[in-house]
């Protein structure tokens, strides 16, 4: 697996916004200025699922949110796109329109675009991807402690991390992570991260505007063949067969493996115990 970064695409001409985002992100190299809708669409074909996109919804200066934004959201609903504009009495009605289109959030320019405000907003948005993924994929009966471990694992998988990265994110050794996964009835760390990458890829594969090569590249696979083989191995189907229901299929298969692990543990008569220590 390759290790994608967390890019921040900015298609906005507001004075100082890009610089404020660079300072808020803590990594100026993460901020990628984009000139227009065409350039944004091309850029979004290459970025990982962790990418955040901040746009001027009225670009290039129209009186209402651009139909290009509506089309982009329809083609790539898995993307995290944030609209930045001044929310006034005249534009407040557009907030509802943008939410209906699928915009993840709105930044009120002039009120919420300080460095501190943007830092809080970026942190919140970065945590939205794993939370949304797990909310859709996990059985309702999944224990809170297991969800907490999975949230860190999903965030690790989203940036292309491996089992060593997961251990570092949790602040423990790899051996401890292995023990925690066993006690939580989860696959071993490497397989768990592989499953979570599959869920990320499946989510993007359901976007009508993404090619298989773009999904593979975005999720850190070495090639579309590598992703194709992984889907065959884990889901028993090709990308073409999965299109339109890839995430549902992957989530069902993942839930089935979790159930089998839990059922096997209960069959062994393992006592309940606190495992996060």
N, C-alpha and C positions, 0 to 999 in steps of 0.2 A: 504494500500500500504506500502511496505517496502521502505527503503531509500538506494539505491545503491550508491557506491562511484564512483570516477573517476580514475580507475586504469590505470597504465602505464606499459604495458607488454614489457619487453626488452629481446630480444633474440640476444645478441651481445656480443662479447668478446673483443671489443676495449678497451684498458686500459683507465680507468678513465671515460668512457662514462656513466656508470650507476650512478657513484657518481655525475657527472655533472648534470645528469637528476634529481637526488634527490634534489640537491641544487636549480636547476632551477624551479622545481615543487613547492617548498616551503613546501612539505609534504613528507618526506622520505618514509613513509608507503605506499604511492601510487605506488612506483616503485616495480614491481614484476619481478625479474629475472627469465628467462625461459631457460632451458638447450638446447633444440633442437626442431625440427619441430613437433615431436610427442607430446612433452609436450606443445608446443604452441597451437596446435589444441585442446588439451584437455582443456587448460586454457580458450580458446576463447569460449568454450561452456558454460562457467559460468559467463563471465563478462557482465556488462551492455553495452548498446549502446554507452555510453560516453567513453568507454575504447579507449585508444590510444595504438597502437602496433608498436614498433620500432624493425626492424630486420636487420640482415646482409643478404642481398639478395643472397650472394655467399656461405653462410654456407652449408656444413661444409668445405668450402675452394675450391670450384669449379672455373673454369675459366669463367663461365657465370652465370647469375641469375638462381637460383635453380628452377627446375620444381615443387618442393614442394610449393614454393611461388605462382606460377601460379595456382596450384590446389587449394590452400587455398583461393585465391582471387575469384576463380570461384565458390567455395562452399559457401563463405561468402562475397558477394560483398558489403554488407552494412557496413562491418568493415572498420575502419580507420587505414590503415597500412602504415607506413613510412619506407622507405629504407634508411639506413645510410651507406655510403661508401665514399671513396675518389674519387671524380670526376676528372679523368685525361683524357688525349687524348685517352688512351686505353679503358677507361670505359664510356666515354661520350655517346657512341652509346647505352649503356644499359639503359640510362635514358628514351629514347623513348620506349624501350621494356617494361620497368616497368610501364610507364604511360599507355601503351596499355593494360597491364594486369589489371590495376585498382589501382595501388599504389597511395596513396593520396598525397605524397610529398617525396622529397629527401633531406636528410641532408648531406652536403658535409663535411666529416670528415677532420679535419685539417684546415678548414676555417670557418665553421658555428657551431662548437660544443663548443663554449664558453658558460659560464653560461648565459650571457646576450642574446646571440643569441638563445640559446635553450629556454630561457624563452619567448622570442618573438614568436618563432615557436610554442611552446605549446599553448600559448594564442590564436594564429591564428587557430590552428587545433581544439581547443575546441569549437570555435565559428562556425566551419564548419558544424557540425552535425545539429543544428537547422536551419542554413541558407539553407542547402541542403534540409532538410525536408520541409520547407515552400516554397521554390522555386518550388518544385514538387507538393505541395498540394494546394496552394492558387490560386484562380482565378486571372487572370492578372489585373482585375479591382480593386483589393483590395487596398485601400488607403495606402499611405506611413505611416501615423500615426498608422493605424491599424496593419500594418506589424511590426512596431517598438514594439508595445505592445505584439504581438504574438511571436516575437523573444525572448523576455524575458520569456514569458510563456513557450515556447518550451524548453528553456534551463532549466527552473525550473522543467518541467515534465521529462526531460531526466535524472535528478538526483533524481527522486522520490519525489520531493517537493510537498507541498500542497498549499492551498490558502494563508496561513499565510506566507509561504516561498516566494510566488510570491509578496505579498505586501512588504516584506522586501527587495526583489531584486529591486523593483521599488522605494523604499524609501518612501512609502506612507502607509496609513492605509488600512485594508481590505475593509472598507466601500468605500474608494476612488476607489479601484480596481473594486469593484462591479459597481460603477457609470461609470467608464471609459469603462468597458465592455459593459454596456448598451448603452452608447453614440456611441461606435464603432460598434454597431450591432453584438456583439459577445455573445456567451453563457455566463452564469454566471461562475465565476472563477472555481468552482469545476468541472462543466461540461466541461468547456474549457480544463482544465488540463487532464480530462479523455479522451477527444477526442485526445489530443496531444500524450498521452501515447498509445492510440490505433494506431495512425499513426506510432509511433516508433516500436510498436510490429508488425504491419503489414509489415513494411519495412524489419524487421528481419525474419518474417514468409516466405517471398518470397525467402530467402536464402535457396538453396537446402541442405546445410550442417547443418542446425539447426533443432532440434526437438522442438515440442511444449513446452515441459518442460523447455528446455534451453531458449527459447524465454520468457516464463513466468518469469523464474528466473532472466533473464537479465534485464527485464523491470520493476521488482519490484512487480509483482503480487505474492500473497501468495501461489498460486499453479497453475498448468495448468488448473484445473477446474475453477478457478477464471477468468483466461484469456478466456477460452472457453465461460463461461457465459457472460462475457463482450462483446465479439464479437457477440454473439447471440443477446444480447440486443441492441447494437448499429448498427450492420450490418445485422442482421437477417440471419446469415450463420455460419456454423461450420468452424473451422480451415482447415479441409480437403477440404471443398468446396472452401475456399478462396485461397489455395495454388497456387502460380504462378501469381495471380492477386490481392493479398490481399491489397497491398498499393493502387493500382488504385481504388479498391472498397471503401476502407476507405476514400481516398481523395475525391471521388465523393460524398459520403454520407456527409462528413464534409462540402464540398462546398455547397451542397444542403441545409443544415441547416443554413449556413451563408446567403444564398440567401433568405431563408424564413424569417429570422430575419430582414434582410434589407428591404424586401418587406413589412413586418408588420409595421416597423418603418415609411416607406414612406406612408403607408396607414393611419397612425395616423396623418400624416401631420407635423411631427416633423421638426422644422426649422434647417438649417445648423448652427453649432456653433463649437467653439473651445472647445474640451473636455479634453485635457490633462492639467488640472490645478487643 
